[in-house]
Amino acid sequence: MTTSMPHHDRDRATARSATGLLATFNQAGVLSAADVHVATTLARLASEPDEHVALAAALASRAVRHGSVAVDLRTIATDAAPPPLEDADGDLELLPWPDAATWTDAVAVSALAQQRALVVEHGAVYLQRYHHQEVQVVADLHARAAQVAPPVDGDLLDRGLARVFPGAGFAEQRAAAHSSVHAWTSIITGGPGTGKTTTVAGVLALLAEQAAAAGQRPLHVGLAAPTGKAAARVRGAVAEALSGILSRTPEDATRAVIAPIGDVEATTLHRLLGWNPHSRTRFRHHRGNRLPHDVILVDEASMVSLTHMARLLEAVRPTARLILVGDADQLVSVDAGAVLADLVAAAEDSSNPPIALARLRTVHRFGARIGRLAEALRRGDADMVVATLRSPDESATGVSPSTDASSAGSPAPDPDGSVQWIEEADPLVLRPLLTAHARTVHDAASAGDSGSALAALGAHRLLCAHREGPYGVRRWNQLTQLWLQEETGTSPYETMYIGRPVLVTKNDYAVGVLNGDTGVIVASRRPDGTPVRMAAFEGARGEQRFAPSRLGEIETMHAMTVHKAQGSQAAEVTVLLPDTDSRLLTRELLYTAVTRAQQTVRIVGSEAVVRAAVGRRVVRSSGLRTRLAGPPTMTP
């Protein structure tokens, strides 16, 4: 085995209480102090004497920490094992790995297994909680599918489909909507710009028509997403798509049935389920207190963890439709599981899946160049990715931004989509671009023009893989802030300086801002003329302004992580790729970053880095796909 690669952001804490194998693997960087604590606590409570079993428990904890649901002891010591051991120090072959077969057998008959703290199934070792959730998700999906199909007026549906999705250009959307209307549980997946939101808006309109024709109450719809920013975006997008549908609906009675859906509020999945201040994983809505909605639509479902999917399925009424919407090729949840990818793969593998799957493929949003780049990334075609990047935009200079507040660093929109590649060894070449963008936001904020400041802020995103390190968010926030201070004379000691872009990092329902919301500190005046500073945010229902002192957990946002950018778009996106040794450098990360762009995407990194990203997949160990449709168990 080759020497493992370092990981810039990893927890290097050494567990002081660790002994034996746990200490050895902790000191090698395989296990964190938290993993050791989990294993020692479980072993003590179960009176488990075997340190090999304790090591398996620690590795199961590590697997969850890295996004997997279980760990396969037969492959854990190999380079291909999920989760990868790239964050360890030294040669992993030199560690005292137990014999895989006897190790797995020992865990299966151990006190920890007998007391169900660990579960061994098909060679994989689970912490009991995650095994239970995985089994529950499958059981709930099959139970929903086993019900009598929802009643549908076929003639009414056919007329509605022809009106809502007219012409050959809507063929994929018509088929997807037809499938979703006839199913209790459905998935609508596709890349950005393939019309997912248009489709779900149409589905909601068609279901509202069906409910009215059947003499039922007005359709009670729940719109949700994993983050506040994604929730705000889906609400606005659904309302916009419904406006188009209403324009194609001449009958006043039908318009009156559909129109109220545009006023449905969107919320985070966490808030939809009912926030419980006493538990991180249990909510007010559950099997004994179901959600009241007739239809629940969850956008950006690729970000939903196994835990939250289990809680959602137990809270949805059996006769309520559940529609999951998202891009299965994007980054998965930061917590355990790759649920959407597992469900899509299982539906494609099975001849009779418990979920209706519709995949949208035709791109309508951005130009051909960005579309080609995204498709090459999705397929993992490194040569095509490089070739697309090597086809420069003749009119683009790469780092010569506009100073117009409405475009903030963007070249003139290219109807074919702009793709730029900066292979400079020193990413400081970005200074002119980032400074000009920050200056545009600052100047609008100084003039008290919060609308222009927010527009400028939203026009460009600098995306990083890491939070720390030379290519991380923290450094590039600091650099851009320093450059802005040099340009404007802003004091380095001012925290809430005018023009500061801010990112909310925790939901604050009292103020009305959610995790992922972005805003700007702007100049303003009280009624008596006294100058003050206000925080301006663009919410689902327009601009919000309030005193910066009311803000809770925020951070500066000249740059943000790709993970934080999920669920949002910008006209122009600059992607700063880390070194090839970063474990976060994956195909999914680059695909997600590229597909945040509406007009221009700029990649900063060498060819070797780009090829490394394309060739490396996010791999999570899971049994969900197997339980639904058969092997394999590893979800790339």
N, C-alpha and C positions, 0 to 999 in steps of 0.2 A: 504494500500500500504506500502511496505517496505521502509526503509530508503534508499535513493539513494547512489550509490557508487561514490567516488571521481574520478576525472579524472586528471591525472598528468599534462597534457599539456594544460589545458583549459584556456581561456582568462577570468580572474576574474575582468576585468575593470568595474567599476561602472559608469554608465552614470549620469553625474552631472545634466543634464537637465531633467531627467526622473521624472515624477510625477504619482500619482495614481497607477493603475494596472501595468503600465510599470515599475515604480520604484520598486514595490513589487516583480515582477518576475525577474527583473534585480538583485536586492539584494539577491534573492534566488539562483542565478546562472543559472536560466533557460534561460534568455536572456543575450546576450552580449551588450556592449555599441553600437556596430554597428547595432544590431537588433533594438535597441531603436531608433537610428538615422533614420533608414529606415522608421520605423513606424511613427515617429513624422513628418518627412518630407512629407510623403504621406498624412497624415491626414491634415497637414497645407495646402498643395496645393489643396486638394479636399474639404476643409472646412468641414471635417468630425468631428462631435462633440462627437461621441460615443467612449468612451475609450475601450469598448469591441471589437469594430471593429479594433481599433489601436493595441490592443493586438493580434488579429488574424493576422494582417499584420506583426507584429514583429515575431510571431511564424512561419509564412510562410518564412520570411527571415532566421530564425534559421534553418528551415528544409533544405533550400538550402545550408546553411553553413555546415550542416552535411551530405550533399550528396543526400537528397531527393528532388524531384521535387515539391511536394506539402505537405500540412499538413491536416490531417483529424481531425477536431475539436471534432468529436464524440469519438475519442479514444486517443487523445493526453495526457490525464491525466492517462492513464493506463500503466502498466509495459511493455506491449507488443507493445505499439505504436511505429511506426517508425517516425522520428528518436528517439531513446531512450533518456530518460531524466536522464541518469546516471551521468551527470556532475553537477547536481543541489545539493544544500546543504539542509539537513534537510528532513522532512517528506513532500512529495509533496501533500498529502491529506489535509494538513493544508493551502495550498494556496487557494485564493478565485477564484477557477475555475468557470466560468459562466456555466449555464445549457447548455449542448451540443446542444440540438435541437433548442432552441430559439437563441442561439449564432450563429449557422450556418445560420438560417433564417435572423437574423439581418445583418450579413455580406452580404448575397445575395441581400438585398435591400438597402444597404448602398451607400453613395456617392462614396466611393472608388470602389464599384462594378459597379455602373452606369457609372463611368468614366473609367472603364476597368483597373484600377490600380490593382485590385484584380479580380480573376475569381473564381466562386464557381461552381463546377461540381461534381455530385455524392457524395456530402458531403465533398469533398476535396477543400481546398483553395489554389490557385496558385497565385504567383506573375505573372502579365500578360506576361512577357517575356517568362517564362518557359512554360506556357500554350500554347502560340503561337508556340514555338519550338516543343513541343510534337505533336500538331496537324499537323504542317508542315511535320514532319518526316513521320507520317502515310500517309498523303496525297501524298507525293513524292514517297513513296514505292509503294502505290497502283497505282499511275500513271505510274510508270516504269513497273509494272506487267501487266497493261492493254494494253501495246503495243503489236504489232505483235511480236511473238517470234523471237529471232535472227536466221538468216539463218545458217544452219549447214549441211555440206556434211556428211551424215550418214556413208557411206562406208569408206570415208577417216578417219572419227573419229574412227570407229571400228578398223581399221588397226593401227591407231596411239595409241589407248588405249592398244592394245595387245603388241605393241613394247615398249611404255613408261612404262607400268606397267605390266611386264610379270609374269606369274605364280600365284599360289594360294595365296602367301604371300602378293600380292598387291591388293587383291579383294576389300578391303575397299577403297583404293585410286582410283581404277578404277571407282567404283560407284560414289565417290565424284566428280571426274573429269568430268564424264559424265553429272552429274547434273549441275555443274557449267558452262560447255560449253553451255548448252541449256538455261541458264537463264540470264536475265539482272542483277539481284541482287542475290548473293548467300553468304552463310555463310559456312565456313569449321571450325568446332570446335572439340576439343579433348584435352586430357591432354598432357603434355610434352612427347615427344618421340613417339607419335602416328603417325608421318609422315605427319604433316600438311604442312611443308615446301616442302617435296618431292611431295606432292599432288599439291600444287600451282605452283611449277616449271613445273610439267607435264601439268597442265592446260595452262600455258603460252606457252609452246612448242606446244601444240595441237592447240591453237588459232592462233599462228603464221603460222602453216601449213594451217589452214583454210583460213586465209587472203591471203596467197600466192596463194593457189589453186583458189580463187575467183578473182584473178587479182587485189587485193587491194594493197595499200601502205604497206610497212613493219609495223608490229604491233608497235604502240606507247604505251609503258607501263609506268605507274606511280607506283613506289614502295614507300610506306610510312609507318610510325609508329608514335605513339604519342611522343616518345623520340628519341634523337639522337643515344643513345646506341642501342635501339631496331632497329632503322633503319639500322645502320651499321651491326648488327647481321643478319637481314633478307637478306640484300644484299649478304653477304658472304654465307649464307646458301642456297639461291636460286642459286647462281653461282656454288656452290659445287654440288647441286642436278642436275643442268643442265649438268655438266660434265659427270655424270653417264648416263644421258639420251642420250647425244651425243655418248657415247661409245657403246650404243645399237642401234645407227642409222647409218647404213652402207651407205645409199645413200648420195652422196656429195651434191646434190641439197637441200635435206631436212636439212642436217647439216648446210648449209649456211643460211637457213631460221631461224633456231633455235638459232644458236650460238650468234647472236647479243644481245639476251635477257640477257646473262650473263654479259654484260657490262653496263646494265641499272643501273644508280645511284639510291640510296635510299635516302630519305630525311624525315624530320619530317612532320607530317600532317600539322602543322602550316606553314611551309615553302612551302609545295606543294600548299596550298590554296593561298599563296601570302601574306607575312607579311605586315601589314599596321601599320606603327609607330604611327598613330593617333587613333587607335581603337584596343581594346583587343578582340573584338568579330566579327569584320567585316574584310573581306579580299579582295584582288585584284580580285579573282575569285568568281563569283556569277552568278545569273541567266542571267545577262546581259553580262557576260564575262566568258563563260564556260571554264573548263579545256580542253586542246586539246587532251587528251589521249583517246585511244581506250579501254584500260583496266586499271583500278585502283585497286591495291591490297593494303589493309591496314592490316598490321600485328599487333599483340597485341591489337586487337580491344576491349578487355575488359576494356582497359584504356581510351577509347574514351568517352568523356562526351556527354550529350545531346546537348549542344551548338555546339560542334564541329561536331557532326553527322548531325545536321541541316544544318550547313554551308557546309559540304561536299556534302550532297544530292542536295542542290540547285546549286552547282558548277559543278557536274558531267553532261556531256552531256546525254540526254535521251537514245541515242543509244550507249553509252559506257558501258561496263560491269563493275560492281562494285563487288569486292570479299572481304569480311570481314573474317579475320582469327584470331582465338584466342581461349582461354580456358574460357568458360563461368563460370567455378567454381573458377577462380582466383579472387583476389581482384579487385574491380571495380574502376572506375575513382575517383580521389581525388575531382573532381568537381561534380556537380549535375548530377544524372542519373546513371542507371545500364543498359545501352543501349543494350550491347551484350546479357546479361542474359535475358532481356525483349524480345528481338527479337528471341532468341532461344526458350524460353518458348512459345511465341506466335506461332511460326512455328510448334512446337510440339502439341500445343492445337488445331490448326486450320486444317480443312480438305482442305482448299484452300488458303494457306498463300501466301503473295506477295513476299516471299523470298524462294529460294531453300536452304534447310538445309541439310548438310551432317555432321554426327557425326562419328569421328574416335575413336575407342575404344582399339585397340590392341597396346600395348606398345612395342616399338622396341629399345628405347635408353638405359635406365638404367636397373639394375638388378631386380630380382624378389622381393627382400626385399623392396627396395624403391618403386617399383610398387605396392606391397601389401599395404604399408603404405599410399601411395597417394590415392589408391582406397578406403581404409577404411575411410580416411578423406573425400573424395568426397561424400561417402554415409552417413557420419555422424555416423559411427559405433564406438563408444568410446571404447567398449570392444575389438574390433579387433585392434584398434589403439594401445591400451595398450599391448595387446598380442604380436603384431608385435614388439613393443619396448622392450618387455620383452624377446624376442628371440635374445640374444646377439650374436655378431660375435665372435666366439671362438678365432680368431686370433687377434682381435682388443683390444687394451688397453684403448681406449677412449681418452686419453690425452697424448700419447707418440708419438709425431710427428716425421716424417722423417726430416732430414736437407738437403736433396737433393733439389737443386733449381728447379728442374722440378716438384717436387711433393709438396714441401713447406707445410709440416704439414700433409700430407696424408699418411695413411698406404698403403701398397701395394694394388693395385686395386683388388677388389674382383669381379669376374665375376658375382656373384649373387647379387651384390649391398650391401654396408655396411650401416647398421642402428645402431647407438649407442645412448644410453640414459644415461645422467648424472643427477642423482636426488639429487646431493649435495645441501645442504641448502645454502652454500656459493658459488656463481659462480666464486669466485676468484680461484677456482680449475683450471680454464682455463688459468691461467698465463703461465704455461710452453708451452702450445700449441700456444698461441698468441705471446709470446715472440720469440719462435723459428721461427714462420712464419715471423714476422717482421724482425728478424735478417737475415733470408735468403734473403729477399728483399733488406735489407740494404747492405749486403755483395756484392751482385751482382751489386747493384747501385754504391758502392764504387769502384769496379773494372772497372767501366765504361761499364759493360755488360748490356746494356739496354734491350736487348732481353730476357736474363735470368731474369732480375728484373721484367719485365712485365709478363713473364710466371709465376714466383713465386707469383706475386700479384694476377693474375687471377686464381691461383690454389685453393685458399681458400677465403671464405667469412664468416665474422661474421655478422649475421643479427639480428637486434633488432626491436621491435615493435615501440618504442618511440624514439624521439630525446633527450628528457630530462629525468631526474630521475635516480634512481639507476640501472635500466636496459636499459638506453637510450644510444644512439649513442655518445652523447657528453662525458659522463663519460667514456665509454669504449675506445674512441679515446684517452682521456687524460691518462687513466691507461696504455694502451699499449705503448703510446709514452713515459711515465715515465719509464716503464720497459725496453724499448729499450735504453733510455738514460743511465740507470744503466748498461746495458750490453755493450754498445759501447763507453761510454764517450761523447756522443753527447751533445753539449751545449743546455740547456733548453731555451736559448734566441735566438736560430737560428730558423727563420721562415721556410725558404726553406732548411731544413737540408737534406743531402744526405740520400736517402732511404725513404723520406716522400711519402706515397701514397696519391694521391690527387683525388678528385671527382669534376668534373665540375657541377655547380648548375644552370647555365644559358647558353643558346646558345650563342656562340661567332663566328659568321660567318666570321669575319675578320681574326681570327686566324685559324679557321677551326676545333674548338672543339665544341661539343654539350652537352647539358644537359644530365648528366648520364655517360659521358665519364670518364674513369679512367686512371691515369698515375702515373709515379714515377719520383722524382727528382734524377738525376744521375750525377756522376762525368764525366767531359769531359775536353778537352783541345782545345784551339784555335790553328790555324796553327803555331803560334810562340811558342807553348808549354805552354802558360799561362793557369793554371787550371781555369776552369769555371764550373758552374752547369747548366744543361739543364733539361727541362721537356720533358719526353718521353711518348708518347701516342700511343696506338695501334688503328689505324683507319681502316676503311673498306678496304683501299688500302695499308695497311702496316703501318710501324712505322713512326711517326712524331716526330721531335725534334725541340724545340725552347726555347728561353730564358724564364725563369720563370716570368720575369717582364712583359711579354706579356699576361700572364694569367689574366683573369678578376675575376669572382666570382667562387671561389673554396673553398673546405674544406678538412681537413684531412680525410682519409678514411681507418683507421684500422678497423672500423666498419661502417655499413650503414643500413638504414632502409629497411624493407622488400618491402615497396612501391618503393623505389629507385632501388631495385634489379630486379623488373619486367622487362622482356625482355632480361635478361642475365642469364648465367649459370656459374657454377664453378665445378671443379672436386670434391671439398669438401666444404660442407656448415655446419656451426655451427649456430644453432638457439637459441638465448637467450630469453626465454619467460618471460614476466613480471608477476606480481602478478595477482591473480584471479580478483581483482577489476578493472583492466584496461579495458576500453571500447574497446580498440583496439585488445584485445585478442579474436579472432574469428576463426572459422573454416577456413574461406577464407584466413586469414593471415597465419595460420599454413600450409595449403595446398600450398599456393604460395611459402612459404619459403622452404618447403620440396622439391618441384619440381624444385627448382633452382639447385639441386645437380645432378651431373652426375654419381659419383661413391660412395660418402660417405655423409651421412647426420647425424649430431649429434644434438640431442635435449637436451637442458639444462633447467630443470624445474621439479617440482614435479608431481606426478600423478594427484593430485587435479587440478593443473594448466592445464595439458594436457586435462583432462576431461572437464574443464570449456571452453577451446578453442573449442573443438569438439562440445559442446552443444550450443554454441552461434553463431548465423548467423549474417552476415551483412544484415540488413533489410532496404530497401529504399522504400519510398512511391512514386508510379508512376502510371500514367494512360496509359502508352504506351502499355503494354501487353493487357490491356482491350480493347483499341481502335483497336488493330490488331486482337484479337482473343477471347475476352470475359474475364470474371472474372477469378481469383481474381485480385485486384488492387495492392496488396502489393507484391513486388518482393524480395524474400529472396536471 
